[in-house]
Amino acid sequence: MPRTLATRLKAVLPSATLAMNTRALELKAKGVDVYAFGVGEPDFEPPAHVLEAAKKAIDAGASKYTAVSGMPALKKAICEATLRMRGVSVAPEEVCVSVGAKHALFNVALALYEPGDEVLIPAPYWVSYPEQVRIVGADPVVVETSEENGWRMTPDALSRALTPRTKAVILCTPSNPTGSAYREDELRALLDVLRPHDCWLVCDEIYGEIVYDDFKHVSPAKIAPDLRDRMVLIDGVSKSFAMTGWRVGWSLAPKHVTKAIETVQGQSTTNATAVAQHAAVAALNGPLDALQSMRTAFQRRRDVMVAGLNSIPGVRCRKPEGAFYAFADCRGLYGISWNGKPLASDEDLAFWLLDQAHVAVVPGGAFGAPGYLRFSYAVSEERINGAVEAIRSAVARGRG
Ligand SMILES: Cc1ncc(COP(=O)(O)O)c(C=O)c1O
């Protein structure tokens, strides 16, 4: 059958947010003012010195290929920043710079997972984790967590999920979509369970700098140096420096794993864009006041968002430790009648909210948590307040 699509795609879901996004765009095109809580990117601009560095790099001729795994100056900046921010010492040969953290994770999937392997993924999970595992023919195994446990996988749940086929465990802290993050003692307990089990730990720390109150993000590499030879850390500038479009992320892994990742990347994208790498050097080496003010703004927005959602009858929302997502239990809104039918799923709720309150969100089912909605509060407090009032009115109308 020469003209069929690759069977590996049969099990892969297209991005679940697309249908919602299409509907939101249709509404916008009609002139409707849509409250956009769907996209997972900061609404801030990158720091000015980052943009300046990129302009200078263009003028200085940063138009050629770089080393596949990244420019030496960027790898040095990554090593220094990892030591400064995470307390973890890494060598440049352990770093591979990729076209965003998503690409870094995909490289890892290609380099480590194969058919027959199980990869443990705590739910709610970031949408790409299970799909990347499926694309390379391995089996994602979802480990349930509960809101009561702060959406954190318990050592017991991890222990029950591990099998001789477990090739890797993917952790994301702070998490997209819940914003919850592991405290050091919780992380230590998970690492104790993993220690006797021969498998990889992939830890996505892309939101590590976006934490609130006095929460301190702890890298597993800092507290379990003895497990470093099987850890892959994922990070990047997309979220902390509001640089989603620049596409620079990286993996930090043992040298032989980084070599394998480089081989994969060398046959796919080669290097991350040279100019973007120069911008990332400036971001990592420069002052962090923009990050600090973004964090302060996000924390205020989180408080307004969470309090607003909890003030709506039928909605419950846990206060997250980090990232910029509020993950709300909206099952209390089931039963509201819309188009002659009662709302009965998170997808129904999301389409109803878009239609009746002009609020765009992502249904929790996309993250393995039906009944919940993810609100990305990368919007101004004024817009958050506006959206909360729009939802409140829609609920009141719906309940008649
Ligand atoms: C948990 C998580 N990891 C990785 C990424 C991808 O980051 P990047 O934009 O650098 O590819 C995202 C982006 O939404 C994310 O939420």
The ligand as an SDF file (V2000), in Angstrom:
LIG
                    3D

 16 16  0  0  0  0  0  0  0  0999 V2000
    5.2320   21.5210   30.2790 C   0  0  0  0  0  0  0  0  0  0  0  0
    5.7400   22.0780   29.0020 C   0  0  0  0  0  0  0  0  0  0  0  0
    6.8660   21.5810   28.4980 N   0  0  0  0  0  0  0  0  0  0  0  0
    7.3690   22.0410   27.3270 C   0  0  0  0  0  0  0  0  0  0  0  0
    6.7170   23.0290   26.6300 C   0  0  0  0  0  0  0  0  0  0  0  0
    7.2910   23.4670   25.3090 C   0  0  0  0  0  0  0  0  0  0  0  0
    8.0740   24.5680   25.4160 O   0  0  0  0  0  0  0  0  0  0  0  0
    8.7150   25.2280   24.1040 P   0  0  0  0  0  0  0  0  0  0  0  0
    7.7800   26.3060   23.6990 O   0  0  0  0  0  0  0  0  0  0  0  0
   10.0530   25.7170   24.5570 O   0  0  0  0  0  0  0  0  0  0  0  0
    8.8160   24.1660   23.0760 O   0  0  0  0  0  0  0  0  0  0  0  0
    5.5450   23.5740   27.1210 C   0  0  0  0  0  0  0  0  0  0  0  0
    4.8320   24.6070   26.3550 C   0  0  0  0  0  0  0  0  0  0  0  0
    3.6620   24.8480   26.4990 O   0  0  0  0  0  0  0  0  0  0  0  0
    5.0380   23.0930   28.3480 C   0  0  0  0  0  0  0  0  0  0  0  0
    3.9200   23.5870   28.8680 O   0  0  0  0  0  0  0  0  0  0  0  0
  1  2  1  0
  2  3  1  0
  2 15  2  0
  3  4  2  0
  4  5  1  0
  5  6  1  0
  5 12  2  0
  6  7  1  0
  7  8  1  0
  8  9  2  0
  8 10  1  0
  8 11  1  0
 12 13  1  0
 12 15  1  0
 13 14  2  0
 15 16  1  0
M  END
$$$$
